[in-house]
Amino acid sequence: MVFSQAQFLFIFLPLVLLCNWLSPKRFRNAVLFALSIGFYTYGERKFVVLMLVAILANYLFGLLISPNDRSIRNRMTLGVGVGLNLILIAYFKYAAFVLETVGFVRPAIHLPLGISFFTFQNISYIVDVYRGDTPRERSLIRLGMYITLFPHLIAGPIVRYREISKEILERGLKWSDFNAGAEMFAVGLAKKVLVADIVGHAADIVFGLPTQRLDGPLAWIGIWCYMLQIYFDFSGYSDMAIGIARMLGFHFPANFNYPYSATSIQDFWRRWHMTLSRWFRDYVYYPLGGSRTGKARLFGNLLTVFFLCGLWHGANWTFVIWGIYHGLFLVIERGSFGTLVRSAPHVVKHTYVLLVVLVGWVFFRAGTVHEAVQFLMALVSQAGQDNAAALRDILNPELVVAILIGTIGMFPWIPFASRYSKVDSVRRIALAMCLILSLMVSMSTGFSPFLYFRF
């Protein structure tokens, strides 16, 4: 069930909100747990039992692990717990990729919805219990509700137990939170329906063409549309998830902070998918030694983290290259090149970041490495007359408006202007109009899955 579907907007979400507000406090977690299981079962009946078994296993590991105990037995218990979670994700996500890489026929292994996200949350929970950063949860219902809570279950943000543990135990329901959450949800829905879906259609057309048909203008339109699509689609989902959680009484961490306005690739990763970046930082980068080691070890740590980050996004060499590519820029920004970037004018910094990110998105979007290389070559090729008709078909008024809105909206102009605006009613009217238009478009266009449902 997708957040922009009519079934979710007009049936499931109102039902959840009503049950959450009417349920006695002591039953709220159980009610949300049951409703979240129903949400997951709607889209993934085959593997709901697998997810419940994973929850039970991590609940037991949380009870077996002793906080702040560095004994061999305790470390082995943690290692087994983390290992079982990694085996789970490795089988479903990477077994076919590995078999194909070593020469076997790639088997068809179905990827359970949300496995990349709920597995990382399971790992963070038992590691934080081991470190003493979060209390162990003695209620299976409460831990199960945390893992399955439907706003973040399928595509994040990656919420750590310690970030909402107090609200799980005791959360108040305030109209101020409900209103703020509803506004965030409306913004996220507008990002998805009014921008991401429109530019995404154009990106699909361009990337679906044979590479020999591509030329410069067509390729640039395609990759620019994809750059807008993946940002507005994923940040739109995150806004909707955070907004729903806020209406339910939870305060999820932010996941995006205008990443395309970054002034370096390091800054980009402080702003893009921030909960994933922090997860890799705290559970991979720091344990490897972080920046406390020599330069060679530091560079190796960065490349290792971004190799894993790329692999996390998908079992394909294109994702591995995308991750290592970003890791290499983080490495070179640690040296004299980084000093040069920091001293450059702002327009140069922003242009540098956008170009680096755009090239990376080619590998992220392409089906194979060969297709990505061919697409990059098309970006610098001359325009061809044969594509004039294709350009006219793609660049319809709806797409042009969506590109303009997306290009403006990927920079923090609206928050900047709102600091000096005292007319709150104008903002509310604009949000209401966006919500109405989004609902109309959503009902007329039908099903459109979020991009990160695939990862």
Buried (B, 14 or more C-beta within 10 A) or exposed (E): BBBBBEEBBEEBBEEBBEBBEEBEEEEBBBBBBBBBBBBBBBBBEEBBEBBBEBBEBBBEBBEBBBBEEEEEEBEEBBEBBBEBBEEBBBEBBBBBBEBBEEEEEEEEBEBBBBBBBBBBBBBBBBBBBBEEBBBBBEEBBBBBBBBBBBBBBBBBBBBBBBBBBEBBEEBEBEEEBBEBBBBBBBBBBBBBBBBBBBBBBBBBBBBEBEBEEBBBBBBBBBBBBBBBBBBBBBBBBBBBBBBBBBBBBBBBBEBBBBBBBBBBBBBBBBBBBBBBBBBBEBBBBEEBEBEEEEEEBBBBBBBBBBBBBBBBBBBBBBBBBBBBBBBBBBBEBBEEEBEEBEEBEEEEBBEBBBEBBBBBBBBBBBEEBEBBBBBBEBBEEEEBEEBEEBEEEBBEEEBEEBBEBBBEBBEEEBEEEBEEEEEEEEEEEEBEEBBEBBBEBBBEEEEBBBBBBEB
